[in-house]
Amino acid sequence: MNAVEIGKKLWNETIATLIRVTPSDEKKAWDIFTKYQDKGFSFYQLHKFAVMERFGIIEAFAFDEHFDKYENIIRLPKY
């Protein structure tokens, strides 16, 4: 299965829930940016953090080391 086929499945079937960024998430992302401006977070990462906080998610399975720089998220696996 290629990426287009997977995308079609995500859009057309209920195998996943698409979570949209809200204006409140955008504000939270900006607040994170101003507090952690020395960490080199991307616009995308800031929004991930904001959405995770909105849903109370404190752990992330990720290989992105930026998760280690943001104190409100625990990156897994630990190694």
N, CA, C and O atoms as a GROMACS GRO file, in nm:
protein
  316
    1MET      N    1   0.086  -0.117   0.000
    1MET     CA    2   0.000   0.000   0.000
    1MET      C    3   0.091   0.124   0.000
    1MET      O    4   0.186   0.132   0.078
    2ASN      N    5   0.061   0.219  -0.088
    2ASN     CA    6   0.143   0.340  -0.093
    2ASN      C    7   0.079   0.452  -0.011
    2ASN      O    8  -0.030   0.435   0.044
    3ALA      N    9   0.147   0.564  -0.002
    3ALA     CA   10   0.102   0.674   0.083
    3ALA      C   11  -0.033   0.730   0.040
    3ALA      O   12  -0.114   0.767   0.125
    4VAL      N   13  -0.059   0.735  -0.090
    4VAL     CA   14  -0.188   0.786  -0.138
    4VAL      C   15  -0.301   0.693  -0.095
    4VAL      O   16  -0.406   0.739  -0.051
    5GLU      N   17  -0.280   0.564  -0.107
    5GLU     CA   18  -0.382   0.467  -0.066
    5GLU      C   19  -0.408   0.476   0.084
    5GLU      O   20  -0.523   0.468   0.128
    6ILE      N   21  -0.303   0.492   0.162
    6ILE     CA   22  -0.319   0.507   0.308
    6ILE      C   23  -0.396   0.636   0.338
    6ILE      O   24  -0.486   0.636   0.422
    7GLY      N   25  -0.361   0.744   0.270
    7GLY     CA   26  -0.432   0.870   0.289
    7GLY      C   27  -0.580   0.858   0.258
    7GLY      O   28  -0.664   0.911   0.331
    8LYS      N   29  -0.613   0.789   0.150
    8LYS     CA   30  -0.754   0.769   0.114
    8LYS      C   31  -0.827   0.691   0.221
    8LYS      O   32  -0.941   0.723   0.255
    9LYS      N   33  -0.762   0.590   0.276
    9LYS     CA   34  -0.823   0.512   0.384
    9LYS      C   35  -0.849   0.599   0.507
    9LYS      O   36  -0.955   0.590   0.569
   10LEU      N   37  -0.753   0.683   0.540
   10LEU     CA   38  -0.770   0.771   0.656
   10LEU      C   39  -0.885   0.868   0.637
   10LEU      O   40  -0.959   0.895   0.731
   11TRP      N   41  -0.901   0.920   0.516
   11TRP     CA   42  -1.007   1.018   0.489
   11TRP      C   43  -1.144   0.953   0.474
   11TRP      O   44  -1.245   1.013   0.511
   12ASN      N   45  -1.149   0.831   0.421
   12ASN     CA   46  -1.276   0.771   0.384
   12ASN      C   47  -1.328   0.664   0.480
   12ASN      O   48  -1.444   0.624   0.469
   13GLU      N   49  -1.248   0.619   0.570
   13GLU     CA   50  -1.290   0.515   0.663
   13GLU      C   51  -1.270   0.563   0.805
   13GLU      O   52  -1.195   0.658   0.829
   14THR      N   53  -1.333   0.500   0.897
   14THR     CA   54  -1.319   0.540   1.037
   14THR      C   55  -1.211   0.456   1.106
   14THR      O   56  -1.236   0.394   1.209
   15ILE      N   57  -1.092   0.455   1.047
   15ILE     CA   58  -0.981   0.383   1.109
   15ILE      C   59  -0.893   0.478   1.191
   15ILE      O   60  -0.804   0.433   1.263
   16ALA      N   61  -0.919   0.607   1.178
   16ALA     CA   62  -0.842   0.706   1.254
   16ALA      C   63  -0.928   0.830   1.273
   16ALA      O   64  -1.022   0.854   1.198
   17THR      N   65  -0.893   0.907   1.373
   17THR     CA   66  -0.962   1.034   1.396
   17THR      C   67  -0.866   1.147   1.363
   17THR      O   68  -0.754   1.153   1.415
   18LEU      N   69  -0.909   1.234   1.277
   18LEU     CA   70  -0.829   1.350   1.241
   18LEU      C   71  -0.853   1.458   1.345
   18LEU      O   72  -0.966   1.503   1.364
   19ILE      N   73  -0.747   1.501   1.411
   19ILE     CA   74  -0.757   1.605   1.512
   19ILE      C   75  -0.704   1.734   1.452
   19ILE      O   76  -0.590   1.741   1.405
   20ARG      N   77  -0.787   1.835   1.453
   20ARG     CA   78  -0.748   1.963   1.393
   20ARG      C   79  -0.696   2.060   1.500
   20ARG      O   80  -0.739   2.058   1.615
   21VAL      N   81  -0.604   2.141   1.458
   21VAL     CA   82  -0.550   2.246   1.545
   21VAL      C   83  -0.656   2.355   1.559
   21VAL      O   84  -0.716   2.398   1.461
   22THR      N   85  -0.678   2.398   1.682
   22THR     CA   86  -0.777   2.503   1.710
   22THR      C   87  -0.704   2.636   1.730
   22THR      O   88  -0.582   2.639   1.747
   23PRO      N   89  -0.779   2.746   1.727
   23PRO     CA   90  -0.717   2.876   1.759
   23PRO      C   91  -0.652   2.875   1.898
   23PRO      O   92  -0.549   2.938   1.920
   24SER      N   93  -0.713   2.803   1.991
   24SER     CA   94  -0.656   2.792   2.125
   24SER      C   95  -0.521   2.718   2.122
   24SER      O   96  -0.428   2.754   2.194
   25ASP      N   97  -0.512   2.615   2.037
   25ASP     CA   98  -0.386   2.543   2.020
   25ASP      C   99  -0.280   2.635   1.961
   25ASP      O  100  -0.164   2.631   2.002
   26GLU      N  101  -0.319   2.718   1.866
   26GLU     CA  102  -0.225   2.812   1.806
   26GLU      C  103  -0.171   2.909   1.911
   26GLU      O  104  -0.052   2.940   1.913
   27LYS      N  105  -0.258   2.956   1.998
   27LYS     CA  106  -0.216   3.047   2.106
   27LYS      C  107  -0.120   2.975   2.201
   27LYS      O  108  -0.018   3.031   2.241
   28LYS      N  109  -0.154   2.850   2.236
   28LYS     CA  110  -0.069   2.772   2.325
   28LYS      C  111   0.068   2.747   2.260
   28LYS      O  112   0.171   2.755   2.326
   29ALA      N  113   0.068   2.717   2.130
   29ALA     CA  114   0.194   2.696   2.058
   29ALA      C  115   0.280   2.822   2.064
   29ALA      O  116   0.401   2.813   2.083
   30TRP      N  117   0.219   2.938   2.047
   30TRP     CA  118   0.293   3.064   2.055
   30TRP      C  119   0.349   3.084   2.196
   30TRP      O  120   0.463   3.128   2.213
   31ASP      N  121   0.268   3.052   2.297
   31ASP     CA  122   0.315   3.065   2.436
   31ASP      C  123   0.435   2.974   2.461
   31ASP      O  124   0.531   3.014   2.527
   32ILE      N  125   0.429   2.852   2.409
   32ILE     CA  126   0.542   2.758   2.424
   32ILE      C  127   0.664   2.815   2.354
   32ILE      O  128   0.775   2.811   2.407
   33PHE      N  129   0.643   2.868   2.233
   33PHE     CA  130   0.754   2.925   2.157
   33PHE      C  131   0.823   3.037   2.232
   33PHE      O  132   0.946   3.042   2.239
   34THR      N  133   0.745   3.127   2.290
   34THR     CA  134   0.806   3.241   2.359
   34THR      C  135   0.879   3.197   2.486
   34THR      O  136   0.980   3.257   2.524
   35LYS      N  137   0.828   3.093   2.551
   35LYS     CA  138   0.893   3.044   2.673
   35LYS      C  139   1.020   2.963   2.641
   35LYS      O  140   1.117   2.968   2.716
   36TYR      N  141   1.018   2.888   2.531
   36TYR     CA  142   1.128   2.798   2.496
   36TYR      C  143   1.195   2.839   2.365
   36TYR      O  144   1.236   2.753   2.287
   37GLN      N  145   1.206   2.968   2.339
   37GLN     CA  146   1.256   3.013   2.210
   37GLN      C  147   1.400   2.970   2.181
   37GLN      O  148   1.442   2.973   2.066
   38ASP      N  149   1.474   2.931   2.282
   38ASP     CA  150   1.612   2.888   2.263
   38ASP      C  151   1.624   2.740   2.228
   38ASP      O  152   1.735   2.692   2.206
   39LYS      N  153   1.513   2.666   2.222
   39LYS     CA  154   1.517   2.521   2.201
   39LYS      C  155   1.514   2.479   2.055
   39LYS      O  156   1.540   2.363   2.025
   40GLY      N  157   1.483   2.571   1.965
   40GLY     CA  158   1.483   2.537   1.823
   40GLY      C  159   1.362   2.457   1.778
   40GLY      O  160   1.370   2.383   1.680
   41PHE      N  161   1.250   2.469   1.849
   41PHE     CA  162   1.129   2.397   1.811
   41PHE      C  163   1.075   2.451   1.678
   41PHE      O  164   1.078   2.572   1.653
   42SER      N  165   1.026   2.361   1.595
   42SER     CA  166   0.961   2.403   1.471
   42SER      C  167   0.815   2.439   1.499
   42SER      O  168   0.759   2.404   1.603
   43PHE      N  169   0.755   2.508   1.403
   43PHE     CA  170   0.613   2.543   1.411
   43PHE      C  171   0.530   2.416   1.429
   43PHE      O  172   0.435   2.414   1.508
   44TYR      N  173   0.564   2.313   1.357
   44TYR     CA  174   0.494   2.185   1.364
   44TYR      C  175   0.507   2.122   1.504
   44TYR      O  176   0.407   2.077   1.561
   45GLN      N  177   0.626   2.120   1.558
   45GLN     CA  178   0.647   2.062   1.691
   45GLN      C  179   0.568   2.138   1.798
   45GLN      O  180   0.510   2.077   1.887
   46LEU      N  181   0.567   2.268   1.789
   46LEU     CA  182   0.493   2.348   1.886
   46LEU      C  183   0.346   2.313   1.886
   46LEU      O  184   0.283   2.306   1.992
   47HIS      N  185   0.290   2.291   1.768
   47HIS     CA  186   0.149   2.256   1.760
   47HIS      C  187   0.124   2.114   1.812
   47HIS      O  188   0.020   2.088   1.873
   48LYS      N  189   0.219   2.023   1.789
   48LYS     CA  190   0.204   1.888   1.846
   48LYS      C  191   0.198   1.897   1.998
   48LYS      O  192   0.113   1.834   2.061
   49PHE      N  193   0.287   1.975   2.057
   49PHE     CA  194   0.288   1.990   2.202
   49PHE      C  195   0.156   2.048   2.252
   49PHE      O  196   0.100   2.000   2.351
   50ALA      N  197   0.106   2.150   2.184
   50ALA     CA  198  -0.019   2.215   2.226
   50ALA      C  199  -0.137   2.119   2.218
   50ALA      O  200  -0.218   2.114   2.311
   51VAL      N  201  -0.147   2.042   2.111
   51VAL     CA  202  -0.257   1.947   2.097
   51VAL      C  203  -0.244   1.835   2.200
   51VAL      O  204  -0.344   1.793   2.258
   52MET      N  205  -0.124   1.788   2.223
   52MET     CA  206  -0.104   1.684   2.324
   52MET      C  207  -0.150   1.733   2.460
   52MET      O  208  -0.214   1.659   2.535
   53GLU      N  209  -0.116   1.856   2.492
   53GLU     CA  210  -0.158   1.911   2.622
   53GLU      C  211  -0.310   1.924   2.629
   53GLU      O  212  -0.370   1.900   2.734
   54ARG      N  213  -0.372   1.963   2.518
   54ARG     CA  214  -0.518   1.976   2.518
   54ARG      C  215  -0.585   1.842   2.551
   54ARG      O  216  -0.688   1.840   2.618
   55PHE      N  217  -0.527   1.732   2.505
   55PHE     CA  218  -0.584   1.600   2.529
   55PHE      C  219  -0.526   1.532   2.653
   55PHE      O  220  -0.561   1.418   2.682
   56GLY      N  221  -0.438   1.600   2.724
   56GLY     CA  222  -0.380   1.542   2.845
   56GLY      C  223  -0.281   1.431   2.818
   56GLY      O  224  -0.258   1.345   2.903
   57ILE      N  225  -0.221   1.432   2.701
   57ILE     CA  226  -0.122   1.330   2.664
   57ILE      C  227   0.014   1.376   2.716
   57ILE      O  228   0.061   1.485   2.681
   58ILE      N  229   0.076   1.294   2.798
   58ILE     CA  230   0.204   1.333   2.855
   58ILE      C  231   0.320   1.245   2.806
   58ILE      O  232   0.436   1.275   2.834
   59GLU      N  233   0.289   1.137   2.735
   59GLU     CA  234   0.393   1.050   2.682
   59GLU      C  235   0.379   1.040   2.530
   59GLU      O  236   0.269   1.037   2.476
   60ALA      N  237   0.495   1.036   2.462
   60ALA     CA  238   0.495   1.025   2.317
   60ALA      C  239   0.598   0.922   2.274
   60ALA      O  240   0.713   0.926   2.320
   61PHE      N  241   0.558   0.832   2.188
   61PHE     CA  242   0.654   0.741   2.126
   61PHE      C  243   0.715   0.817   2.010
   61PHE      O  244   0.650   0.837   1.907
   62ALA      N  245   0.839   0.859   2.025
   62ALA     CA  246   0.902   0.944   1.925
   62ALA      C  247   1.053   0.928   1.928
   62ALA      O  248   1.112   0.899   2.032
   63PHE      N  249   1.113   0.948   1.814
   63PHE     CA  250   1.258   0.949   1.805
   63PHE      C  251   1.311   1.092   1.792
   63PHE      O  252   1.432   1.113   1.787
   64ASP      N  253   1.222   1.188   1.787
   64ASP     CA  254   1.255   1.330   1.777
   64ASP      C  255   1.305   1.379   1.913
   64ASP      O  256   1.230   1.383   2.010
   65GLU      N  257   1.431   1.417   1.920
   65GLU     CA  258   1.492   1.458   2.046
   65GLU      C  259   1.436   1.590   2.099
   65GLU      O  260   1.463   1.627   2.214
   66HIS      N  261   1.360   1.663   2.018
   66HIS     CA  262   1.298   1.785   2.068
   66HIS      C  263   1.198   1.756   2.180
   66HIS      O  264   1.173   1.842   2.264
   67PHE      N  265   1.143   1.636   2.181
   67PHE     CA  266   1.051   1.600   2.289
   67PHE      C  267   1.122   1.602   2.424
   67PHE      O  268   1.060   1.627   2.527
   68ASP      N  269   1.253   1.576   2.424
   68ASP     CA  270   1.329   1.580   2.549
   68ASP      C  271   1.349   1.723   2.599
   68ASP      O  272   1.374   1.744   2.718
   69LYS      N  273   1.339   1.819   2.510
   69LYS     CA  274   1.364   1.958   2.547
   69LYS      C  275   1.240   2.028   2.601
   69LYS      O  276   1.248   2.139   2.654
   70TYR      N  277   1.125   1.962   2.589
   70TYR     CA  278   1.000   2.021   2.637
   70TYR      C  279   0.957   1.947   2.761
   70TYR      O  280   0.926   1.828   2.756
   71GLU      N  281   0.956   2.015   2.873
   71GLU     CA  282   0.941   1.951   3.004
   71GLU      C  283   0.804   1.887   3.029
   71GLU      O  284   0.792   1.807   3.121
   72ASN      N  285   0.702   1.920   2.950
   72ASN     CA  286   0.568   1.868   2.977
   72ASN      C  287   0.539   1.735   2.907
   72ASN      O  288   0.432   1.677   2.927
   73ILE      N  289   0.633   1.685   2.827
   73ILE     CA  290   0.613   1.561   2.752
   73ILE      C  291   0.728   1.465   2.785
   73ILE      O  292   0.844   1.505   2.794
   74ILE      N  293   0.693   1.338   2.802
   74ILE     CA  294   0.793   1.233   2.825
   74ILE      C  295   0.807   1.156   2.696
   74ILE      O  296   0.709   1.101   2.645
   75ARG      N  297   0.928   1.150   2.643
   75ARG     CA  298   0.951   1.077   2.518
   75ARG      C  299   0.983   0.932   2.549
   75ARG      O  300   1.066   0.902   2.635
   76LEU      N  301   0.917   0.842   2.479
   76LEU     CA  302   0.943   0.700   2.488
   76LEU      C  303   0.984   0.650   2.350
   76LEU      O  304   0.941   0.711   2.252
   77PRO      N  305   1.061   0.550   2.334
   77PRO     CA  306   1.122   0.472   2.441
   77PRO      C  307   1.240   0.545   2.502
   77PRO      O  308   1.305   0.627   2.436
   78LYS      N  309   1.266   0.516   2.625
   78LYS     CA  310   1.383   0.574   2.692
   78LYS      C  311   1.503   0.485   2.660
   78LYS      O  312   1.496   0.363   2.670
   79TYR      N  313   1.610   0.548   2.621
   79TYR     CA  314   1.732   0.472   2.590
   79TYR      C  315   1.852   0.553   2.622
   79TYR      O  316   1.965   0.507   2.603
   0.00000   0.00000   0.00000
